[in-house]
Amino acid sequence: METLFGGDGWNKGRTRPPAKDRLLAILPYLIPMMGCIAFTNDGFEFFPLTLQFLDFFTAPMMIFYSNGFIPFCTFFGLFLAVVRNPKVPHFIRYNTMQAIMLDICIMLAGLIMQYLPLFLAVTFFGALVEILAFANGTYAILYSVWNAVQGLYPEIPIITEAVYAQVTESIQNPDDFGEDED
């Protein structure tokens, strides 16, 4: 399984965060889940059980997508107030950045579908792209939420590397930089 999901690098030797941090860490995953649901129609036909997701997310999606400015402000608000804030626990910052990266991946799939030629988008190929994006996006989000609930750092191979690049451990002591004393 380590081949599919990466190693247990950040989870080894760490204590699990408190329940409050775990709850706050899963909240940002609502945004990519709404994006994943808004992206597809064919996914609901192919996976009928997912229609229950649609009922739960209809009201938040109507509010979130009612204005194009709301997702933009949400992205920058989460990035600047949570991810870049060293006062917020690392676990919450990591999961928030991972949710942002998953949302970007889902948006990229939407852009690919938007710019596909019409003769491809309305065929089996377009439906296949929608279904694969929906299934993979939903799986990645549920995997991340499951790990966050357990207090583990979810590791998705390419996305996690980008998250680690953005979220660094906060330095508690400025002397840790290894500067020479005169």
Rosetta blueprint (number, residue, H / E / L):
1 M L
2 E H
3 T H
4 L H
5 F H
6 G L
7 G L
8 D L
9 G L
10 W L
11 N L
12 K L
13 G L
14 R L
15 T L
16 R L
17 P L
18 P L
19 A H
20 K H
21 D H
22 R H
23 L H
24 L H
25 A H
26 I H
27 L H
28 P H
29 Y H
30 L H
31 I H
32 P H
33 M H
34 M H
35 G H
36 C H
37 I H
38 A H
39 F H
40 T L
41 N L
42 D H
43 G H
44 F H
45 E H
46 F H
47 F L
48 P H
49 L H
50 T H
51 L H
52 Q H
53 F H
54 L H
55 D H
56 F H
57 F H
58 T H
59 A H
60 P H
61 M H
62 M H
63 I H
64 F H
65 Y L
66 S L
67 N L
68 G L
69 F H
70 I H
71 P H
72 F H
73 C H
74 T H
75 F H
76 F H
77 G H
78 L H
79 F H
80 L H
81 A H
82 V H
83 V H
84 R L
85 N L
86 P L
87 K L
88 V L
89 P L
90 H H
91 F H
92 I H
93 R H
94 Y H
95 N H
96 T H
97 M H
98 Q H
99 A H
100 I H
101 M H
102 L H
103 D H
104 I H
105 C H
106 I H
107 M H
108 L H
109 A H
110 G H
111 L H
112 I H
113 M H
114 Q H
115 Y H
116 L L
117 P L
118 L H
119 F H
120 L H
121 A H
122 V L
123 T L
124 F H
125 F H
126 G H
127 A H
128 L H
129 V H
130 E H
131 I H
132 L H
133 A H
134 F H
135 A H
136 N H
137 G H
138 T H
139 Y H
140 A H
141 I H
142 L H
143 Y H
144 S H
145 V H
146 W H
147 N H
148 A H
149 V H
150 Q H
151 G L
152 L L
153 Y L
154 P L
155 E L
156 I L
157 P H
158 I H
159 I H
160 T H
161 E H
162 A H
163 V H
164 Y H
165 A H
166 Q H
167 V L
168 T L
169 E L
170 S L
171 I L
172 Q L
173 N L
174 P H
175 D H
176 D H
177 F H
178 G L
179 E L
180 D L
181 E L
182 D L
